[in-house]
Structure formats: C-alpha cells, structure tokens
C-alpha cells in the first residue's frame, strides 16, 4: 500500500507541475484601485475613491 501511495503522490506532483499549478512565480490576482474602492463601500470617481463620511451629526 505504501508504494502505491508514493507512486500516486509522485504522479500528482508531476501532473501539477506540467499543468502549471505548481508554478512558484504564480501570484494571487491583484485588485485594481477601483475594485478595492467598490469592495470597501466607496464610489469610484474618475481617478479617486469617494467614501462617505460617518455622518454622526452631533
């Protein structure tokens, strides 16, 4: 059983390397400034993010 598992693991690593899944230079996608603004609740204006003030009103 141990030899079968080792063979399966080696094949898995080999397939991942060939398909590009194991590429060490691969990084997570980077959000654009507009996406980050909208994700955080702001409104994207041309070139800047507009966020509402807290509006406490005291």
CORFEN-V587599 format. One record per residue. N is the residue number from 0. PHI is phi in degrees with one decimal (none if undefined). PSI is psi in whole degrees, -180 to 180 (* if undefined). D_FIRST is the distance of its C-alpha to the first C-alpha in Angstrom with 1 decimal. Layout:
n: [N & N]
phi: [PHI & PHI]
psi: [PSI & PSI]
d_first: [D_FIRST & D_FIRST]
//
This chain:
n: [0 & 1 & 2 & 3 & 4 & 5 & 6 & 7 & 8 & 9 & 10 & 11 & 12 & 13 & 14 & 15 & 16 & 17 & 18 & 19 & 20 & 21 & 22 & 23 & 24 & 25 & 26 & 27 & 28 & 29 & 30 & 31 & 32 & 33 & 34 & 35 & 36 & 37 & 38 & 39 & 40 & 41 & 42 & 43 & 44 & 45 & 46 & 47 & 48 & 49 & 50 & 51 & 52 & 53 & 54 & 55 & 56 & 57]
phi: [none & -62.4 & -67.9 & -66.0 & -67.1 & -63.5 & -63.8 & -63.0 & -64.3 & -61.6 & -64.2 & -62.0 & -63.6 & -63.3 & -64.7 & -63.8 & -65.9 & -68.6 & -80.1 & 93.7 & -70.0 & -102.9 & -70.5 & -68.2 & -81.7 & -71.9 & -121.7 & -68.8 & -61.9 & -101.8 & -77.2 & -75.6 & -60.2 & -65.3 & -63.5 & -64.2 & -61.4 & -67.8 & -64.5 & -88.4 & 96.7 & -85.4 & -115.4 & -79.1 & -107.8 & -58.4 & 90.0 & -153.0 & -103.6 & -103.7 & -115.3 & -71.9 & -74.4 & -59.3 & 69.6 & -60.1 & 74.0 & -83.7]
psi: [-38 & -39 & -37 & -41 & -42 & -42 & -42 & -41 & -44 & -42 & -40 & -46 & -41 & -45 & -41 & -40 & -41 & -37 & -10 & 0 & -23 & 22 & 114 & -21 & -7 & 131 & 166 & 149 & 144 & 132 & 143 & 165 & -38 & -44 & -42 & -40 & -49 & -35 & -35 & 6 & 5 & 174 & 124 & 122 & 167 & 103 & -5 & 163 & 128 & 121 & 140 & 147 & 164 & -34 & 42 & -45 & 20 & *]
d_first: [0.0 & 3.8 & 5.5 & 5.2 & 6.3 & 8.7 & 10.0 & 10.6 & 12.4 & 14.4 & 15.5 & 16.5 & 18.6 & 20.0 & 21.1 & 22.6 & 24.5 & 25.9 & 27.0 & 28.7 & 26.9 & 26.1 & 29.7 & 30.9 & 34.5 & 34.0 & 35.9 & 36.6 & 39.5 & 42.8 & 45.3 & 48.8 & 51.7 & 52.7 & 49.3 & 49.2 & 52.8 & 52.2 & 49.0 & 50.9 & 53.7 & 56.2 & 58.2 & 57.8 & 61.2 & 61.8 & 60.3 & 59.8 & 58.3 & 60.7 & 59.7 & 61.9 & 63.4 & 62.7 & 66.1 & 66.8 & 70.5 & 71.9]
//
